[in-house]
Amino acid sequence: MSRASRYTIQGHDVTIPVEVRDASAHMASFLVPAAAAQDLIGYSGLEVAEPLPGRAVCSLAFMRYLDSDLGPYHEVAVAFLVRHKGMEPASALTKAAEVARGFLGAFIHQLPVNQEFTLEAGRGIWGFPKFLADIDLDLAGRVARCELRHDGEFVLSLAIRPGVSMPARGSSVDAYSHADGVLRRTSWSMEPTGVRARPTGAVLTLGDHPIAKELRSLGLPGRAVFSSTIDHVRMRFQAPDEL
């Protein structure tokens, strides 16, 4: 299937690949019951990865986009590590080999943003589950903080402490989305600088919003197994493949 190289969003042309020239990112990953995670994303047709038997990975991230083809905006993501669609079964590989050979991707389950243009582009081009929300970021102190509200209701807050400096390497991830009955896979590459990471390092607080209730169904808030921060990152998003 041929893929479009140009889209019209709110009267403006958006060309592929979509470039992010400067953004910052903060992420916390949690081990959650695989069965509960599979129930939550079952609508996608994907299978959660299990880096440990019976455990899946749920990651929460907040991003500040400073310079991108979709303008400046804030974003919060709820994502799950999944096995690639159509790849050989996990039982044929060790867990380490599965990761090393690229058999894992990220399924984007929730993706609130705070600007209309990126909302329309994200939904229209990639089928990402973007919706408009209030996202308050405080990145000035030693602890980075995010508070998410939707329709005036508190959803969650996430605080992340910096870890130790890590080598900054370029990488690529296949991001999966599901909208209007269609599963899509998007190639997404990153060039980070100023990377820090650590075990734990995150505090998650949940409200009573439906998204918070989804996260509670996974046993959250709990202790993060890993957290990371990126001071600056360049990204490139390709056109999606429909699966």
Secondary structure, 3 states (H helix, E strand, C coil): CCCCCEEEECCEEEECCEEEEEEEEEEEEEEEEHHHHHHHHHHHCCEECCCECCEEEEEEEEEEEEEECCCCEEEEEEEEEEECCCCCCHHHCCHHHHHHCCCEEEEEEEEEECCHHHHHHHHHHHCCCEEECEEEEECCCCCEEEEEEECCEEEEEEEECCCEEECCCCEEEEEEEEECCEEEEEEEEEEEEEEEEECCCEEEEECCCHHHHHHHCCCCCCCCCEEEEEEEEEEEECCCEEC
